Amino acid sequence: MEDIKNFIESFIKDEYACNKANYDFSISDEEYENMRLKLEDHFHTVNIDEYWRALEEEDVLELTIEMKDLYFQNVVRAIPRTLFQIKQYKNPKVGEGLERWLVNDELFACYTSYTENNDLPLDYATVFYVAQTNEGLKIIYKIRYESDVPEWRHSHDLKINQVKNPGNLIAVEKYQAPEETNSLADYNAE
């Protein structure tokens, strides 16, 4: 699982850099685009997450100082995700859109936190499913956690590109426990 951990930690590092740069007006659109493409490369092209910039350089010119300061608060709030645990599965059930791209029967679920400091207890936010694909090791799907409900929600309704069931649990590596009650109960369940 060391390769999976290194892969998801690299993704977290690149995502954090991209999230900080998104509202940092000292970073040019070209620099941001290079960061975005590096981050995007962690995803399989069938379920890509694009991380488009909120404001481009020409849009920034029209902003008042107050608006720039307000946008800059997003830079300050950006934090790297916490990696809580990785679960290894065999024989996952995935939609036919994903099935044709997988090269083996292994799937890894990487449980992570949110990307902004929100002054709430540290909790699950997203599970990134990672697998070996025809494009190499990639994030093939993600689900989001709603801690106030609590439940996992699919990131889209296109069932052919969803992980329907991760499969048979083979191994779990734990790195840091979440603080929020429901997330912690799930973390301690296995």
C-alpha positions in Angstrom: 0.0 0.0 0.0 3.0 2.3 0.2 2.7 3.1 -3.5 -1.0 4.1 -3.0 -0.1 6.2 0.0 2.7 8.0 -1.9 0.3 8.6 -4.8 -2.5 10.1 -2.7 -0.1 12.2 -0.7 1.3 13.5 -4.0 -2.3 14.3 -5.0 -3.0 16.1 -1.7 0.2 18.2 -2.0 -0.7 19.2 -5.6 -4.3 19.9 -4.7 -3.3 22.1 -1.8 -0.9 24.1 -4.0 -3.6 24.5 -6.7 -6.2 25.5 -4.1 -3.9 28.2 -2.6 -3.0 29.5 -6.1 -6.6 29.7 -7.2 -7.2 33.0 -5.5 -3.6 34.2 -5.3 -3.5 37.0 -7.8 0.3 37.1 -7.9 0.2 33.7 -9.7 -0.4 34.1 -13.5 -3.0 32.2 -15.4 -0.2 30.3 -17.2 1.4 29.3 -13.9 -2.0 28.2 -12.5 -2.8 26.2 -15.6 0.5 24.2 -15.2 -0.4 23.5 -11.6 -4.0 22.5 -12.6 -2.8 20.1 -15.3 -0.4 18.5 -12.9 -3.2 18.0 -10.4 -5.6 16.8 -13.1 -3.1 14.1 -14.1 -3.9 12.2 -10.9 -7.4 11.4 -12.3 -8.4 8.9 -14.9 -9.8 10.8 -17.9 -13.2 9.0 -17.6 -13.9 10.8 -14.2 -11.6 13.8 -14.4 -11.8 16.6 -11.8 -10.7 19.8 -13.6 -10.0 22.4 -10.9 -10.7 25.5 -13.1 -9.6 28.8 -11.8 -12.3 30.9 -10.2 -11.0 34.2 -11.6 -8.6 34.8 -14.5 -6.1 37.6 -14.6 -8.3 39.9 -16.7 -11.2 39.4 -14.2 -8.9 40.5 -11.3 -8.2 43.9 -12.9 -11.9 44.8 -12.4 -11.9 43.9 -8.7 -11.8 46.5 -5.9 -9.2 46.3 -3.2 -11.9 45.1 -0.8 -12.9 42.3 -3.2 -9.3 41.2 -3.7 -8.9 41.0 0.1 -12.1 39.0 0.4 -10.9 36.5 -2.3 -7.5 36.3 -0.6 -9.2 34.9 2.5 -9.7 31.7 0.4 -5.9 31.4 0.1 -5.6 31.8 3.9 -8.3 29.2 4.6 -6.8 26.6 2.2 -5.3 23.6 4.0 -4.0 20.2 2.8 -6.3 17.3 3.2 -5.6 14.9 6.1 -5.2 11.3 5.0 -7.0 9.2 7.7 -6.8 5.7 6.3 -6.5 3.6 3.2 -8.6 0.5 2.7 -7.6 -2.2 0.1 -10.4 -4.1 -1.6 -10.6 -7.0 -4.1 -13.3 -7.7 -6.7 -15.0 -4.3 -6.7 -18.3 -3.8 -8.4 -18.1 -0.8 -10.7 -20.1 0.6 -13.6 -19.3 -0.7 -17.0 -17.7 2.7 -17.9 -15.0 2.1 -15.2 -14.8 -1.6 -15.6 -13.2 -1.5 -19.0 -10.3 0.7 -17.8 -9.3 -1.3 -14.7 -6.3 -3.6 -15.2 -6.7 -5.8 -12.1 -9.3 -6.5 -9.4 -7.8 -4.2 -6.7 -9.3 -1.0 -5.5 -8.0 1.4 -2.8 -10.3 3.7 -0.8 -8.4 6.8 0.5 -10.3 8.6 3.3 -9.5 12.3 3.5 -10.6 15.5 5.1 -11.7 18.8 3.7 -9.6 21.4 1.9 -10.5 24.5 3.9 -10.2 25.4 7.5 -13.7 25.6 8.7 -13.1 25.5 12.5 -15.1 22.3 12.8 -13.8 19.0 14.2 -11.6 17.2 11.7 -13.9 14.8 9.8 -14.2 12.8 6.6 -15.0 14.8 3.5 -14.0 12.6 0.5 -13.0 9.1 -0.3 -10.9 8.9 -3.4 -10.9 5.5 -5.1 -7.6 4.7 -6.6 -6.8 1.8 -9.0 -4.4 0.6 -11.6 -5.9 1.5 -15.0 -5.0 1.6 -18.6 -3.5 5.1 -17.9 -1.5 3.9 -14.8 -2.3 4.5 -11.2 -5.2 6.9 -11.1 -8.1 8.3 -9.0 -11.1 6.7 -10.7 -13.9 7.9 -8.6 -14.8 9.9 -5.4 -17.6 10.0 -2.9 -18.3 12.8 -0.5 -19.3 12.5 3.2 -22.0 14.6 4.7 -21.2 14.4 8.5 -24.4 16.2 9.6 -26.6 13.5 7.9 -24.3 11.2 8.1 -24.0 9.5 4.8 -21.8 9.1 1.7 -23.0 10.7 -1.5 -22.0 9.9 -5.1 -20.2 12.8 -6.8 -22.4 12.3 -9.9 -25.4 10.3 -11.1 -23.7 8.7 -14.1 -24.0 5.1 -12.8 -21.8 3.6 -15.5 -18.8 5.5 -14.0 -19.5 4.8 -10.3 -18.0 2.5 -7.8 -21.1 0.6 -6.7 -19.4 -1.6 -4.1 -15.7 -1.4 -3.3 -15.5 -5.2 -2.9 -14.0 -7.5 -0.3 -11.9 -5.7 2.3 -8.4 -7.1 2.3 -6.4 -4.7 4.5 -6.6 -1.3 6.3 -3.8 1.1 7.0 -4.7 3.9 9.5 -2.7 7.1 9.8 -4.7 9.6 11.8 -8.1 9.4 13.5 -10.8 12.0 12.6 -12.2 14.1 15.5 -15.9 14.3 14.4 -18.1 11.6 16.1 -19.6 9.9 13.1 -16.3 9.8 11.2 -14.5 8.5 14.2 -17.0 5.7 14.7 -16.6 4.7 11.1 -12.8 4.9 11.4 -12.8 2.6 14.4 -15.3 0.1 12.9 -12.5 -1.8 11.0 
